[in-house]
Amino acid sequence: MSTLVWFRNDLRTTDNPALFYARQQGPVTACFVVSDMQWRAHDVGDVRLAFLGRSVNELAQQLALLGIPLQIINAAEFSDVPKAVLELAQRCGASALAYNAEYPVNEKQRDLAVERLLTSNHISCQVYHGGITLPPGSVMTKSDSPYSVFSPFKRRWLEVLQPDEIKPLAAPPAQSDPVPVKQLESLAGVELSLAADLWPAGEIVAREKLKKFFRNAVSNYAKDRDVPSVNGTSTLSPYLSVGSISSNQCLYAAQQYNKGALNSPATQSWVNEIIWREFYRHVIALYPHVNKNRAFRTAYDALRWRDAPHDLLAWQRGETGYPLVDAGMRQLNKTGWMHNRLRMVTAMFLTKHLLIDWRQGERYFMQKLVDGDFASNNGGWQWSASTGTDAAPYFRIFNPTTQGQRFDKTGVFTRAMIPALSQVPDRHLFEPHKSELQIDYPQPIVEHTFARQRAIDLFKAIGDNTSA
């Protein structure tokens, strides 16, 4: 049986169930669908598109070594995809289509339309869960409802998981001698060279990053993960977002490091981050309203956010007068990535200090992040804004000054991102307006104590006893 394997955000040949099992059944042809208009409508930005294009090219190279050609087809919007996939399957003489599931509502609707059209034309569809370790619906409460809080979800996730479930699949056997490779030169109008020096692409790079992390950094991850001046994280999020590496491969590495134990003290903090990623995928699959620009806690849709375009622009540019916030935003604008601690600090500043709708921040992050991922981005923003699952209580409002003093004690990161502060002494670094130096740096856009109380009053008017 000949199968067409449809690659999406699973751009790897190893631990790819759709590819592995399709190849067991016979010869395969691979395809990738370019949906440029749909991506732009979903706020996918240039840095991510360039990284995605490079990742597709690297996938094409690996597939070619297995004798599997990768076909690139264009379907500008998701509504165009079913016909485009059907036509390619018919040209290839495929009797089946195989792919790994995606969980946002638009993607699920697209896939359902593809399945309906192909099955009506006698082409079967085989769906796998290569983007997640335990699929949505497999981790439920005792009342058979989905979890809305992370900690009990994690406990149940660890109970449900079978130790051998995370062992990665090998690459499938080659089906012929290597075949010629066709390479993308651009994607959705973006040159693939954009940020290529910062973010080399492909599954080989991703696996090497994983090895390097476990060799050099995982033992100190719990204490270094919040310090932006230290290379204490794996920086695997871009590769997970396009599927150049899988959650199983990450978890298996932790299990091997711990000599068979997954959730050991040595790697617990890092494994938690992988499970958070799983949790947010369950949320978007099982709580459809969060896919539709809604707060998870729907009562908070009534919040009266400020319409403050000048404040929003200052935040986007990293010109709020709060150095750690501005350093984080400038890191994002410069590199397409932001340290996780700073994602929380900057998001909470926008939503609590400036009272600007979290959706504005979510959109900006998606437009700038190389690892832009709907589930994780939405979940993180709603956590910071106190509108989501497991959200920080509305009265928990990070003080951006003390956050800087705590997590960038020597100012190495902040000064690197904001050269204008290079001569400000440590005691004034995170309150430079108190320094007597004449520096090219703005005054604080809002006073912390005032902003904190304003946010508490706004949220309290809605009430914190809300639910989805």
N, C-alpha and C positions, 0 to 999 in steps of 0.2 A: 504494500500500500504506500502510495506517495503522499507526503504530508507537507503542507505549507506551514512553516513556523513563523508566527507574527511576533516580532520583538517590539517591546515598548520600553518601559523603565526596568528592563532586566537584561542589560547589554553585556552579557557574559556567556561564555560557553561552558564554564564549570558551575555545578550546582544550579542548573537551569532545568527544572522538571519538564517544561514544555519541549525543549530541544532534546533532552535525554530520552524521554519516553517515545517521542515521535521517531527518533532515529532507531529505536529498538524495533519499530514496526516496519521500517524500510527506508528508502531514500527520502531526503528532505530538501526543500528549497526554503530559504529564509527571506523575510521581508521586513522593512521598516517603513512606516507611514509618516510622511511629513504633513502635519496639519498646522501650517504656519498661522493662519488667521485665528484658529481656535486657541493656539498657544498665546497669541497676543491678547486675545479676549480674556484669557486667564492670567494676564499680567506676567507672563514668563519673560524675563529680561534678557538683554544681550549677552551678559557674561555666562548665564546658564545655557543659552542657546548655542554659544560657541563651544562650551564644554560638552554639551550634548552631541553636537556635530563631530567633535573630535572623538568622543566615545563611540559613536556609530562607526567611524572610520577604523578605530582600533578593533571593534567587533568584527568588521568586515575582514580585516587581516587574519584574525584568529579562525573565523569560519572558513576562509579560503584555504588555510592549511589543512582543514578537514575535508576539503573538496566540496564545500557547501557554498553556493553563490548567495550573496545578499542582494536582493532587489529593493530599490528605493522607489516608492510610489508616492504620488502627491494627491492629497485629499484635503483641501484648504480648511474645511470645517468638518466636525465630526459627522454631520449629516451626509457628507460625501464619502465617508469611509466604507460603508457596506458595499456599494457598487464597485469601488476601486479594488477592494480585497477579493470580491467575487471574480472580477475580470482577471486578476492575476492568478487566482487559484485555477480558473478554467484554462488559462494559457499554459500553466505548468502541468496540467493534467492531474492536479491534486484531488484526492478523494476525501481529504480531511484537512481541517485547520486546527492548529494547536497554539495555545497562548497561555500566559500567566495572568491571572485576574488582577484588575485594578479596582479600587473601592470608592472613589468619589462618584457622586450621582451622575454627572455628565458622562464619565467614562463607562459606568455600568449601563447607562441607556444606549450608548454607542455600541457596546459589545452585544447587548440584547438584539439590537437592530441587525448587526452582522450575523449573529446566530440564526435569526429568523430567515434572513435572505439566503444564507448558504444552505441551511437545511432544506429549504423549499426547492433548492437546486441540487439536492442529493449529495451535499458535501457536509460531513459531520463536523461538529466542533468539540474539541477536547480542551477543557479548562483546568488549569492547575493553579497552585498557590505558591509561586516561586518568589513572591515579593515579601513574604511574611512567614514566620515559623509556625504559628497556630492561627488558622484562618478565622475570620469573624464568625461568631456563632458557636465556636468550640470552647470558649471560656465564658461561662455564664454563672449567675448567682444561683443559690438554691431554689429560688422561685423562677428560674429559667428566664431571667431578664438580663440585659447587658449591664455591665458595671459602669458607674459614673465617677468612681473614685479610684485612684491608681493603686494605693496600698493593698486593698483586698483583691483587686485585679491581679496584681503581681503574685500574691500568695496563691491564688487559684491557678494562675498561668503556670507557676512552678509545679503545682500538683498535677496538672493535666499533662504537662510535657513529659514525654518518655525519653530517657537518656539517648537512645539511638536515633531519635527523630531529627537531631541537629547535625548528624553526620552528613557532610556535603556530598552531593553526587559528583562523580568524575565527569570530565568532558566526554562526549560520545565518541565512539570510534570513527575514524575517517571513512568516508564513503567513496573516495577516489583520490587520485593524486591532487596536489594543490591546483586551484583554479585561479584565473585572473581576478584582480581586485579592482573594483570601481570605488573611487574616493569622492566624497563630498568636498567641494571647495568653499561652500558657504551654506548656511542654514537660515531660512527665514530672513534672508538679506543680511545676515551677520557674518563677517569674515571669521573663519575658525581660528585665526591667530590671536584673537582677543584674549588676553590674560593666559595665554598658553604657557608662558614661563612660570606662572604661579600655580597653574592647575594642569599638569600633564594628565592625559586621560588613559583609560583602558583598564582591563581587569588585571593585567600584569603589574601595573603601577599600584593598583589598589591592594593586591595581595602582598606586595613588598612593603607598602605602608603599614599593613596589619602586622607583618612580621617585625618591622622596626619598632612599632609601638610596644609590642610584647617584649621585645628585647631590651628596650631602653626606658620606657616611661610608665608602663602599667603599674609597677609596684608603688609608684608615687602619685598615681592618678587621683586618689581620694583627696590629697592635700594640695596638689598642683592644679587641679581642674578649674579652680576659680581665679587663678592668677594669670592675667592676660600677657604678662611679660615672659612667661615660661612656656616652652613648647611641651606642655603637659597633657595635651589631648591627642587623639589619634588623627584628627582632621580627615576622617573617613566619610563625613556626612555628604560631601558632593558625590562620592562614589556609591554610597548607599542610595542616594536620591535618583541616580540614573541606572542603578542596578549593576554597576561594574563589579560589585561585591554584594553578597547576600547577608542577611541577618544570621543565617545558619553558619556561614563561614566565620563570622565574628564570634558567635557563641561557641562554636567548636574550638576555636583558638583558645578561648578562656577555659573551656573544659580540659583541653590538653595541657595548658599551663598549670592547671590545678590538679593534674594527674587523675582526671576523671570526674572531679566535682565541679559543677557549674557555678553554684552560688556560694563561693567561699569568700572569706574576708578579703583575700588578696585582690580579687577582681569584682567584688560585689558592686561597687559604685559604677564601674563601667558597664557591667551587665545590666544594671538598672536602666541606663540610658537606652540600651537596645530594647528593653521591655517597654519603656516609655514610648518608643517609636511604634512598637506593636500596639500599645494601648490606643494611641491616637488613630491608628488605622481601623481598629475596632469601632472607635467612636464615630468616625465619618461613615462607616458602613452601616452601623446599627442605629444611629441617630441622624436620619437624613436631613433634618432641618438645619444642622450646622453647615451643610453644603450650600445653603441658600442665603448666605449673608446674615444669618440669624445668630444671636447669642445662644450658647448651649443652655444657659439659664434664661429662659425666654422672657421672664419678667424684666430683665435688664435691657430688653429692646426698648423699654420706655425711658431709658436714661436720656437726659437732655444734654448732649455733648456740645461743646463750644464750636462755633464756626469761626476759626481763627487762622486764616491762610498765612498770615505773616509768621505766626508762631510755628505753624507746621513747616514752613520753608526754613526757618532758623534751625529747627530740629533736624530736618533732612540734610542741611549743609554742615551740621556740627558747629552751630554758632549760638548755643543756648546760654553760654556763660558758665556752664557746669562742666569742668574739664573731663571727667570720666565719661559723661554722656557724649560730649563732643568727640572725644577720642574714639569711642565705639563707632559713632556714625561715620567718622572719617576713615576708620579701618574698613567699614562696609563699602563706602564709596570708592576707596582706593583699590581694594583687593577682591571685592565680591563675597567676602566672608566676614563673620563677626564672632568673636569669642562668646561662648554660651552665657557666661556671667553677664557680659555686656548686653546681650540680647534682652535679658530680664531687666537690667537697669534702664536701658534706653526705652524699652516698651512701657515700663511702669512710669517713667518720666512723662512720656507722651500722654498716656491715658489718665494719670493721677495728678501730675503737676500742671499739665496744660489742659486737661479735660478734653482732649481731642479723641474722637471716635477711634477705637482700636482697629476698625476696618481700614482706616487711612494708613495706619502703620503696617498692617498686614499686607496691604497692596504695595507699599513702598519696598518692604523687605522682599516680596516676590519679584519685584522689578529689578532688584539689585543683587540678590543672593545667588551665588553659583550653586548652592545646595537648596535652592527654592523648592519646597515640597509642601503641597497643600495641607496634608494632614498634620505634619509637625509644625508648620508655620501657624496654622490656624489654632492648633492646640496651645502653642506657646504664647501667642498673643492673648488668647482668652484667659489663660492662666494669669498672666501679668495684669490684665484688665479686670480681673475678678468676676468675669462673666461666664467662665467655662467650667469644665470638669476639674475637680480637685483644686479649684482656684484658690489663690491667696485671698484671705479675707479682705474685704474692701478697705479695712482700716490698716492693713499692712502696706505701708508705702515706703519704699526704699528712700533713704536720705542719700542723694547722689554724692554729697560731700564725704560723708563717713564711709560710703561704699568705696570711694577712691582711696581714702586713707587706709582702709582695711585690706583691699585687694591689690592695690598698686602702691605699696608702702614707700618704695624708693622712687616712684614716679617714672620708672624706665619706660613703661608702655605709653603713658600719657604724654611725656615729652617727645617721644618718637613720633607720635601722631600729630602733636601740636607744637611745632618748633618755636612758636612765639612764646611758649612758656619755659623754654630751656633754661633761662636765667632766674626764674622764680624760685626762691628757696623752698625747701621741703615744707616748712611750717605753713606756707601760704599757697602751696601748689594747687590745692583743690578749692581754695577761696582766693584766687589771684586778685580780685577786686580789693582785698584788704592789704595787698602789697603796695608799697610806695613806688614801685617801678612803673615806668611808662611802657606799657606793652600793647601790642596790636591784638587785642582780644576783647570780646564783648563783655559787658556787665551781665549779671544773671538776668534771665528773661522773666523770672518770677521768683518771689521769695519763698523758701521752703516751708516755713511754718504756716504762712498764709495759704499756700497751695494745698498743703496736707489737710488743713481743716476744711477748705472749700470742697475737696474731693470727698471727705468723710460725710459732710452735710449732704452732698448730692446723692451719694450712694444710700445713705441712711433714709433718705426720703422714699426710696424704692423699697428698702428693707433687704436684709441679708438672708431671710428664710425663704429663699427661692429654690425652685427646682425646674428641671426640664419637663 
